[in-house]
Amino acid sequence: MRTRLWVVVLLGALLLPWGRARAWGSDGHRIVGEIARQNLTSAAAARVRALLAGDGEAYRTLAGATLWADHTKSDEDRTWHYINLPRNARKEHIKQACGQPHWCVTEAIHHFHRLLTSDADTIAKRDALKYLAHFVGDLHQPLHAGRRRDAGGNAIKVNFFGRKYRVEDVRYNLHAVWDTSIIRREIQRKHADWRHYADALAAAVTPAERSEWTGTAAEDWTLESSRLAFSVAYTAPGSIEGPYYEISVSVIEEQLQRAGIRLAELLSRALE
């Protein structure tokens, strides 16, 4: 598999608030939503359209709905977007990290999946759908399963192709580069916009990959992302470019594909 090959090539690297962490940024989240839309069963696609039809215009597509949880984020639900894990984490570490009163992203996925399959009213199910669409994407950004001490890479300052600042007075950090900068650069290099990028990634998924990625649980996705955080993302040099950049692109693209395929499976089972 592509990620495993890249990891083999690459190997041979204080709790802080996550207020700026927006996994994948808007482009990445929309890509996950669009890949999922293309892989829904017809019955689930109809249910998704019906649930989102009564929402605000920005959220009436699955791609748009993926952004809602970031747009409405508050201090109360901020921890739902990530999980902190140590290197070589196991499932017992997930349980330790996800206890009340503060859920982690893994437990949030389980909660809103249960709500979506319950007899809750339409508004509650609509919100559950939007939360799921977002959190499945969040969990597949490896640094959303990263270390507590550096807030999933938010505290690690880096340069990006020789530049220190994303915008005036806003430094690049490792988390932001994985969230946004790499995807944005790939769109500028190879794709007209995020929709074309989503179409290309969706078309590239093989039957073997689809089979391997589905039938798994949120805990499996959590450990998978954590492994990628430590084996790939955290090995970043001070200036991100060259071989590290190309490896990161490969990992990010596969994680976007996995997230889209898995979100489609989750929604198709919940809404059949």
N, C-alpha and C positions, 0 to 999 in steps of 0.2 A: 504494500500500500504506500502511496506517495509520502504521507507524513512519516511513517516509520523509516523510509529510506532517507529522508532529509534529516531526521533525528540522528541516525547512524552517522551521516556525514558530518553533522555539526558537533557531536560529542567528541572528544579526543585531545559553570560559572556558579518599635514605639507606635503604637496604634495611631493612625491619623484619620481625619474625616474623609469620606469618599464623596464629598459634595460635588466635585467636578466629574466624577466617573460616570460616563454615559457609554456603556459598552457598545462598540461598533460605530457609534455616532449614527446620525440619521441615515446615511447611505447604507451602512452595513445592516442596520435593522430592517430597512425596506427590502434589501436584497433577500434576507431570510424570509420575510413575509411573502415576497413574490415567488420564491422557490417553493415555499409551502403551498401557496395558492395553486401553482401548476401541478401539484401532486396530491391534492385533495380528491377524495371520491366525489362523484357527482352529488350524492345526497348531502355530504358534509359541506360541499361548496355552496349548495343552496341554503343550508342552515346558517352558514357564516354570512352570506349576503343578507339574509333576513334579519339576523341579529344586529348587523352593523348599519342597516338601512335607516334606523331611527337615530343614529348618532350625528354628531357634528360633521360637516362636510370633509374635514381633514382626516377623519377616521373611518370613512365608509368603505374603504378597501382594506384587505388584510395587511398590505404593505403600510398603509397609513396608520392602521390600528397599532402596529408595533411601536409607534412613537409615543402613545398616550401615557404610558406609565412613567416615562421621563418627564413629560410635560406637567404631570400632576404630582411629581415626587415631593415628599415632605419629610421632616425629621422622623416622623413616626414609621414610615415605610422604607426609609433609606437602606436599612440592612437587608431588605428583601432582594436587592439587586446583586449580591455577591456572597461569597463565603471565604473565610480565611482558613487555609490549611497548611500544615507543615510539609516539607519534602517527604516523599514516599508515604503519603497519607493512605489510610485504609478507611473502610466504611465506618468503623467506630469513631474515627475523627470527625466524620460528617455529623454523627449523632451528637457529639460533644459541642460542635460549633453551631448547631441549629436549634438549641433549646430555647424555650420561652424565657423572658418575654420578647426576645428579638429573633424573629425568623431569619433564616438565610435563604438564598435563592432556591436551594434544593427543596426545602419545605414549602416555600411559596408556590412552586410548581405543583406539588402534590395537593396543596390546599385548593388552588383555583381549578385544578382538574376535577377534584371532587365536587366543587361548586357547579362547574359546568355540566356535570352529569346528574345533578340533583334536580329536585322539583322547584328550585328557586325561581323567582319572577324574571321577566325578560331583562330588566335593567341590570339585575345582579349577574345574570348569565353573560350579558354583553360586556360588563366590566371584567368578569372572569376570563372571557375570551381575549380581551385586550391585554390583561396582565400576563396570561400564558404566552401570547404571541411575543411579548417583550422579554419575559424572563427566560424562555428557552434560548433566545438569542444571547442574552446576558451570560448565561451559563456556559455557552460555547466560546466566549472570549476568554482565553486561558488565564489572563491576569485577573479575572473576576473569581478565580479560585487560587489566588496567590497568597503571598505572605502578609501577615498582619503588620509586621514591623515597618514595611515600606508601603502599606496601603495598596497592595497589588500593583506596585510599580509607579504609583503617583508621586512618590517621594524621590524617585530616581531621575535625575536630570540628564538629558542626552542632547546631542546635536542630531539633526536630521539633514543628511546631505550637505553638511558643512554649516548649517544654520542653527543658531541657538534659540531663536524666537519664532513662535507660530504667528503671533501678531505682536504689536508693540508691547513690550514689558511682560509678555506671557511666554515663559520658557517652555520648550518642549520637555515632556517627561515621558518615560517609557510607556505608561498606561495610555496616554493620549495618542502616542504614535501607533500603538496597536489598535486603539479604538477607531481612529479617524485618518491619520496622516497617510498610512500605507494604502488603505483602500482608496482614498482620494487621489493619490498619485497614480495608482493603477488605472483608475477611471480616466484620468487625463492622458495616460500613455496609450491605452488600448481600447477604450470604450467611449461611446458617445455620452452615456449617462449611467446612473445606477440601474436602470431598467435593462439596458443592453448587457451590463455586467451580470445581472441576475439571470438573464436568458442564457448567456454563455455558460455560466456555472451550472445551471439546471440541466442543460443539454449534455454536459460532460459527465454527469453521474452515470456510472455503469450499473448494470443489474447486480453484479457481484458486490459493489459498494452499497447499494440500496439494501441488499439482503444482510450485509454485515452490520450496517448502522441501525437497522430497525429491530424491534423486539427487545430493546434494552430499556433500562430504567434511569431515572434522573440521577440516582447515586452513581451509576456507571458513567454517565456524562460528566459528573462532577470530578470523579477521579481521573478520567481521561483529560479533562481540561487542566487539572492540577499538574499532571505529569508533563503536559506540554508547556505549562508555565515554567517549570523548573528545568526541563531539558532543552527548551528552545528560548522562550521569551527572556528569561533572566540571564542568559548568556550574552546579552547585548554588549557590544563595545561602547565606548564613549560617544562615538559618532556612527550613526546607523546608516549604512550604505553597503555596497558590495555583496559578498557572500551571505552575510547575516540578513541583509534585506531580502535577497532572493529566497532564502530558506523561509523567512517570515511570511512572504507572500504565499508560498505554497501551503504553509500551515493555516494561515488565515482563510484562504480560499476553501480548503477542505473543511474547516470548521463552519464556515458559512453554509456549505453544502449539507453537512451533517445536521446543522440546526434546522434548515429548511425541510429536509426529508423527515426528521424526527418530529417537528412541529406538525407537519401534514399527517403523520401517523397518529399522533396524540389527538388532534382535532377530529380526524376521520373516525376514530374509535369512540370518541366522546359524543359525536353528533350524528352518528348513523341512525 
